């Protein structure tokens, strides 16, 4: 097979794969074309399919990430191996035929989507610990500390008909902080949240953050256009109780302090969260209190994205 050129936002990417199924998965993530490679050098992928078994139930439980100074790797023993070279901007990987056949979304996540996000976040974008939902008018960013309820609120918004860019991590353009791109376009919630929202029938069991969760497979119907949006507002998640859900305007110092409360260490690995906070502090940013009133919180999101 000949290499295929893609145009991820603000960059370029060339995929050299030995199996058409990998190209079909990449087509769901990025538009084809030469793109505008960052500093003139496109991201390079070289991927291969090897004979091998199907994945066991909840295969992500066996996933191991290793982070070196220059090289990251992701491995599911006997099924998948990915090597990301941060210096060269390249990815090498292989996947078992059984995993690609039976769990294509899992293969795409760790062979294509996550490695590309790692490299994009060191080029034209910075990574942010945040979710984002999308409506006709644009995207609302949801940011808060771990356990603040981002994923549950994102899932509730998705169930109401809004689109999803992310529930945990987001790419923000370094020279235009309103240009948002999916990092790993994911929607994963705890089982109790899935039950609360009555979405268990449309989810699958997965393993994330050290625990069993439920995932909505967003890749199944993914298109490149669903992975990018313009920010129209930012909501920092405040106290969940008492309701009703309400947006509270914040002065700049209060906004910056609340923004920092949602930070995780990974944001500093080549990222610039402080610069993003500064740019977003000048308006269209609020604290969302009372999100225990989930229906009211979703109504606010629908209004902001209309």
C-alpha positions in Angstrom: 0.0 0.0 0.0 1.1 3.5 -0.7 1.4 6.0 2.2 -1.7 8.2 2.8 -1.4 11.9 3.6 -3.8 13.5 6.2 -4.5 17.0 7.3 -5.1 17.1 11.1 -5.9 20.6 12.3 -2.9 22.9 11.9 -0.6 20.0 10.9 0.2 17.2 8.5 0.4 13.5 8.9 1.5 10.6 6.7 0.3 7.1 7.4 2.2 4.1 6.1 0.1 1.0 6.9 0.1 -2.5 5.5 -3.7 -3.1 6.0 -6.6 -1.1 4.5 -8.5 -1.4 7.7 -6.0 0.9 9.4 -6.5 3.5 6.7 -10.3 3.2 7.1 -9.9 4.0 10.8 -7.7 6.9 10.1 -10.3 8.3 7.7 -12.7 8.6 10.6 -10.2 10.8 12.5 -8.6 13.1 9.9 -9.4 14.6 6.5 -7.1 13.4 3.7 -4.7 16.0 2.2 -1.3 17.4 2.5 -2.2 19.7 5.4 0.1 22.3 6.9 2.9 20.4 8.7 4.1 22.1 11.8 7.5 23.6 11.1 7.4 21.9 7.7 7.6 18.3 9.0 4.5 16.0 9.0 3.9 13.5 11.8 4.9 10.0 10.5 3.0 6.8 11.2 4.3 3.3 10.3 1.8 0.6 11.3 1.5 -3.1 10.7 -1.0 -5.9 11.3 0.4 -9.2 12.6 -1.2 -12.6 12.9 -2.5 -12.9 16.5 -5.5 -13.5 18.8 -8.6 -11.6 19.6 -8.6 -9.5 22.7 -10.0 -10.8 26.0 -12.9 -9.0 27.8 -11.8 -5.6 29.0 -8.4 -5.8 27.3 -7.5 -2.2 28.4 -7.0 -3.7 31.9 -3.7 -5.1 30.5 -2.6 -1.8 28.8 0.8 -0.4 30.0 2.1 3.1 29.2 5.7 3.9 29.7 6.9 7.5 29.5 10.6 8.2 28.8 12.3 11.5 28.2 12.1 11.0 24.4 10.0 7.9 23.8 6.5 6.9 25.0 5.2 3.3 24.5 1.8 1.7 24.9 1.5 -2.1 25.1 -1.2 -4.7 25.4 0.9 -7.9 25.6 0.5 -10.1 22.6 -2.0 -7.7 21.0 -0.7 -4.2 20.5 2.5 -2.2 20.7 2.9 1.5 19.9 6.1 3.5 20.1 6.0 7.3 20.0 9.2 9.2 19.3 8.7 12.7 20.7 11.9 14.1 19.1 11.3 12.8 15.6 7.5 13.2 15.6 7.0 9.6 14.5 4.9 6.6 15.6 5.6 2.9 15.0 3.1 0.3 15.9 1.7 -3.2 15.3 -1.6 -4.9 16.2 -2.9 -8.4 16.1 -5.3 -9.2 13.4 -7.7 -10.5 16.0 -7.8 -7.3 17.9 -8.2 -5.2 14.8 -11.0 -7.4 13.6 -12.9 -7.6 16.9 -12.1 -4.3 18.6 -11.3 -1.8 15.9 -12.1 1.2 18.1 -9.6 0.0 20.7 -7.0 -0.4 18.0 -7.7 3.1 16.6 -7.4 4.6 20.1 -4.0 3.3 20.9 -2.4 3.0 17.4 -3.7 6.3 15.9 -5.7 8.7 18.1 -3.7 8.8 21.3 -0.3 8.8 19.7 -1.3 11.6 17.4 -2.7 13.6 20.3 0.6 13.1 22.2 2.5 14.6 19.3 0.0 17.3 18.4 0.1 18.6 22.0 3.9 19.3 21.5 3.4 21.1 18.2 0.6 23.6 17.3 -1.6 22.7 20.3 -1.4 22.5 24.1 -3.3 19.8 26.0 -5.9 20.7 28.7 -7.6 18.6 31.4 -11.2 19.4 30.4 -14.2 18.1 28.6 -16.2 19.9 25.8 -19.7 19.6 24.4 -20.8 21.0 21.1 -24.0 22.6 19.7 -24.9 24.6 16.6 -23.2 27.7 18.0 -19.9 26.1 19.1 -18.3 24.4 22.1 -18.5 24.9 25.9 -15.5 23.7 27.8 -16.1 21.9 31.1 -13.2 22.0 33.5 -12.8 20.8 37.1 -10.7 18.7 39.4 -10.9 14.9 39.1 -14.2 13.7 40.4 -15.9 17.1 39.8 -18.5 15.5 37.5 -17.2 16.4 34.0 -17.8 13.0 32.5 -21.3 12.6 33.9 -22.3 16.1 32.8 -20.7 15.5 29.3 -22.6 12.2 29.0 -25.9 13.8 30.1 -25.3 16.5 27.4 -24.6 13.9 24.8 -27.8 12.0 25.7 -29.7 15.3 25.2 -28.4 15.6 21.6 -25.2 17.7 22.0 -22.0 16.6 20.4 -18.9 15.7 22.3 -15.3 16.7 21.7 -13.9 15.2 25.0 -14.8 14.3 28.5 -11.3 14.4 30.0 -8.6 15.9 27.7 -8.7 18.6 25.0 -6.3 20.2 22.5 -6.2 24.0 22.4 -4.4 25.8 19.7 -1.4 27.8 21.0 -2.1 30.9 18.8 -5.9 30.8 19.0 -7.3 29.6 22.3 -10.8 29.3 20.9 -9.8 26.7 18.4 -10.5 23.3 20.1 -9.7 19.8 18.8 -10.4 16.4 20.3 -7.5 14.8 22.0 -8.9 11.3 22.4 -12.6 11.7 21.6 -13.9 9.7 24.4 -17.0 9.4 26.6 -16.4 7.2 29.7 -18.4 7.2 32.9 -18.6 5.1 36.1 -21.3 2.4 36.1 -23.4 4.3 38.6 -23.5 7.3 36.3 -24.3 5.2 33.3 -27.2 3.7 35.3 -28.4 7.1 36.4 -28.4 8.4 32.8 -30.0 5.1 31.5 -27.3 4.7 28.9 -26.0 1.2 29.9 -27.5 -0.4 26.7 -25.4 1.9 24.5 -22.1 1.5 26.4 -19.5 -1.2 26.7 -17.4 -2.3 29.7 -13.9 -0.7 29.7 -11.1 0.0 32.2 -9.9 3.5 32.7 -8.3 5.4 35.5 -7.7 2.2 37.5 -11.3 1.1 37.6 -14.0 -0.6 35.5 -16.2 2.0 33.7 -18.7 2.2 30.8 -17.7 3.7 27.4 -19.8 5.1 24.6 -18.0 4.2 21.4 -17.8 7.6 19.7 -15.4 6.3 17.0 -18.0 4.1 15.4 -19.8 7.1 13.8 -16.8 9.5 13.9 -16.0 12.0 11.1 -13.1 14.4 11.0 -15.5 17.3 11.3 -16.8 16.1 14.6 -13.4 16.5 16.1 -13.0 20.3 16.0 -15.1 23.3 17.2 -14.9 26.9 18.2 -15.2 27.7 21.9 -18.1 29.9 22.9 -17.8 29.6 26.7 -16.0 28.0 29.6 -17.6 26.5 32.6 -15.5 25.8 35.7 -17.3 23.2 37.8 -18.1 24.5 41.3 -20.0 23.0 44.2 -22.5 20.4 43.0 -25.0 21.2 45.8 -27.3 22.8 46.4 -29.2 23.2 43.2 -30.6 24.6 41.0 -27.9 24.7 38.4 -26.6 28.2 37.7 -23.8 30.1 36.0 -21.8 32.5 38.3 -19.8 35.3 36.8 -16.2 35.4 38.1 -13.7 38.2 38.4 -10.4 37.5 36.7 -8.5 36.5 39.9 -11.3 34.1 41.0 -11.4 32.6 37.5 -7.7 32.0 37.4 -7.7 30.4 40.8 -10.6 28.1 39.9 -9.0 27.2 36.6 -5.8 26.1 38.4 -7.9 23.8 40.6 -8.6 21.7 37.6 -4.9 21.2 36.6 -3.2 17.8 36.4 0.6 17.3 36.0 0.3 16.1 32.4 -0.7 19.6 31.3 2.8 20.8 31.9 4.4 18.2 29.6 4.9 20.7 26.8 1.6 22.4 27.5 0.8 26.0 28.5 -2.3 25.9 30.7 -1.5 29.3 32.2 -1.6 30.9 28.8 -5.0 29.3 28.0 -6.4 30.5 31.4 -5.2 34.1 30.7 -6.9 34.2 27.3 -10.1 32.7 28.6 -10.3 35.0 31.6 -11.5 38.0 29.6 -15.1 36.9 29.2 -17.5 34.0 28.3 -16.2 32.1 31.3 -18.3 31.2 34.4 -18.5 28.9 37.4 -21.2 26.2 37.2 -22.7 25.7 40.6 -25.5 23.3 41.5 -24.9 20.6 38.9 -26.6 18.1 41.1 -29.6 19.5 39.1 -28.4 17.6 36.1 -31.4 18.6 33.9 -30.8 22.2 34.7 -27.1 22.0 34.0 -27.8 20.4 30.6 -30.3 23.1 29.8 -27.6 25.7 30.5 -25.2 23.9 28.2 -27.8 23.8 25.4 -28.5 27.5 25.8 -24.8 28.4 25.7 -24.2 26.3 22.6 -27.3 27.2 20.7 
